[in-house]
Amino acid sequence: MKPELDPKQFALDINRRTFLGRAAYGLGGMALASLLNPGVIGGTARAEERWRGIIHPPHFPIKARRIIHLCMAGGPSHLETFDYKPKLKEIHGQPFPESFTKGQQLAQLQNTALKARGPFCEFKRWGESGQEISTLFPHIGGIADDLCIIRSMHTEQINHDPAHFFMNTGSIIKGRPSMGSWLLYGLGAETENLPGFVVLTSAGRTGQQPVSARQWSAGFLPSKFQGIQFQSKGDAVHYVGNPEGVCQSTQRQVVEEIKRMNGILAGDTIDPEIQTRISQLELAFQMQTSVPELTDFKSEPKEMLEMYGVKNPGDGSFASNCLLARRLAERGVRFIQLYHRAWDHHGDIENGMKWGAEDCDQASAALVKDLKQRGMLDDTLILWGGEFGRTPMGQGSGRDHHILAFSVWLAGGGIKGGITWGSTDELGYRYIEDAQQMHVHDLHATMLRLCGIDHKRLTYRYQGRDFRLTDVFGKVVEGILA
């Protein structure tokens, strides 16, 4: 007599259909795991090992081992910083020529009478290179010979959040990885007890445009590559210490047991996020020691605090954050991003620019000088600038958003110092279309090149397509490379 079919047993049996299905998922999972960490298949990788990147060997000699992005959130006016326009000053208050603006995208000045607004401050030539820099920034002027000032920057997004996102990810589509995440994915970190991508924020007295956490998101990359925001005041990382009554050895036991259970789960389920959970738990344990030491400025001499303009260490100021950025760089953090929210000057631009400069000028220059005297500037790339510029037309007592021209500067990490790259028309309205224009995609391609990466070959397959930071655009600007 034929035995009765047991449905449960049949579902558990290895028949041809279930075998093929399970094999497909298993092989696909193994392939994904090997792409994320080539050592997995060989059995040599441990979940808690430091991520060392997928670029082995680098495509080019590495000039910049780390990047510090000093992000002036809100969009500082290029016309009061690094792009002097005497002709604009000459026609101050007069109707702005329609030939410049006809058919162009404006933010809040659309369908209004446009009047020229000249720069309110003076400019001066600084250093042996004679670079023109506003007198609002005397400390940055003092390091002019170390700077590459780019005047021909242009972008595609005219409102703050998408413009920030475009500057960070090369896209306005949500879910794309930030440049810090791409760099960490490509090269890995040089530290085992701190995150490889750290973000700090500060705020000025005015022009405080909000900044969202999606600016440092890992997007579709595994979450281990996202930026970690450190608090600028108080404890840099919440809950990094042990609860009262829990000693370090007890905490170690807890970490090991959770790691063991996650390891069991990882053995049953091929999921990169489980590996992330294991490695991040181990990192959190290491940070219980590394973070308090990192944020303790007692070892910094008084002269160093004075050079940066730090009045109270850990007070949440841009100056404190710049000093902390140097300490992070010393400890092997790959990408450090400092947002200072102070530059959205639709009104009262004269006071706003002065206050913003007071907050950032001294500390920005001090960071360059400090790294230089420690021998670290040669392999540290510093980027200073906002998400877009401001209009040469006035908006009341301020300036509107502007995407066709703005200025940033670069220093260190394989960049030529003492040069100005690119230019704008006589009124500072549009970049001049020549070999020295620079789009955001070009900036990203050039930064990756300095880090030893071909931007066309740093890709990640997602939803059936290979993505990259520069999408299908971008060219390396060879003329600014040392």
Secondary structure, DSSP 8 states (H G I E B T S, - for coil): ------HHHHHHS--HHHHHHHHHHHHHHHHHHHHH-THHHHT---TTS----S-SS-SS--S-SEEEEEEEET---GGGTT---HHHHHTTTSB--HHHHTT---SS-TTS--BB---SS-EEEETTTTEEEETT-HHHHTTGGGEEEEEEEE-S--SHHHHHHHHHHS-SSTT---HHHHHHHHH--S-SSS-SEEEEEEE-SS------GGGG--TTS-GGGS-EE--SBS-SSTT-S--TT--HHHHHHHHHHHHHHHHHHHHH---HHHHHHHHHHHHHHHHHHHHHHHT-GGGS-HHHHHHHT-SSTTBS-HHHHHHHHHHHHHTT-SEEEEEEE----SS-HHHHHHHHHHHHHHHHHHHHHHHHHTT-GGGEEEEEE-SSEEEEEEETTEEEEESS-EEEEEESTTB-SSEEE--B-TTSSSB--STT-EEHHHHHHHHHHHTT--TTT--EEETTEEE-TTTT-----GGGB-
